[in-house]
Amino acid sequence: MRAAVGDQLHVHSRTVEETDRTGVILEVRGDSGEPPYVVRFDDGHERLVYPGPDCMVEPRRSPES
C-alpha cells in the first residue's frame, strides 16, 4: 500500500454495528509512501495508522474534480 499526503484512507467496518471511517493522510512515515500514516479522521481525531486488509487509499482529488 502506498499513499501521499492529502490522500484519503478509507477503513471498512468489520461488523454491522460499525460504520466505515474515512480520514485525510497528514503524514507518511514509511519509505516511498508506505505505512505508517498519521490520519485525521472525519470525527477530528488524529491517529498513527498501520492500515490492514480492511483499508483502502483513495488518491487526492484534483481541484477540477
C-alpha positions in Angstrom: 0.0 0.0 0.0 1.3 3.4 -0.9 -0.1 6.9 -0.2 0.7 10.5 -0.3 -0.1 13.4 2.0 -3.7 14.6 1.1 -4.9 11.1 0.1 -7.9 9.7 1.9 -7.7 6.5 4.0 -11.0 4.5 3.9 -11.4 2.0 6.7 -14.2 -0.5 6.0 -16.2 -1.6 9.1 -15.7 -5.1 10.3 -19.1 -5.5 11.9 -22.7 -4.5 11.2 -22.7 -2.1 14.2 -19.8 -0.1 13.0 -19.7 2.4 10.2 -16.9 2.9 7.7 -14.4 5.6 8.6 -12.5 8.0 6.4 -9.7 10.4 7.0 -7.1 12.5 5.4 -3.5 11.4 5.4 -1.5 14.2 7.1 1.9 12.5 7.2 3.6 9.5 5.6 6.2 8.0 8.0 7.2 5.0 5.9 9.6 4.9 2.9 8.3 5.7 -0.6 4.7 6.2 0.6 4.4 3.1 2.7 2.8 3.0 6.2 2.5 4.0 8.9 0.4 7.1 8.3 -0.8 9.9 10.5 -4.5 10.3 9.7 -7.1 12.9 10.7 -10.4 11.1 10.7 -13.8 12.8 10.0 -14.5 13.0 13.7 -11.4 15.2 14.2 -9.2 12.6 15.9 -5.7 12.1 14.6 -4.1 8.7 14.9 -1.0 6.8 13.7 -2.4 4.1 11.5 -0.8 0.9 10.2 -3.5 0.0 7.6 -4.7 -3.6 7.3 -6.6 -5.5 4.7 -9.8 -3.6 5.6 -8.3 -0.3 4.4 -8.1 1.4 1.0 -6.2 4.5 -0.1 -8.1 6.9 -2.3 -5.9 9.3 -4.2 -6.4 13.0 -3.5 -8.9 14.6 -5.9 -7.7 17.3 -8.2 -9.2 20.8 -7.9 -11.1 20.4 -11.2 -12.9 17.2 -10.0 
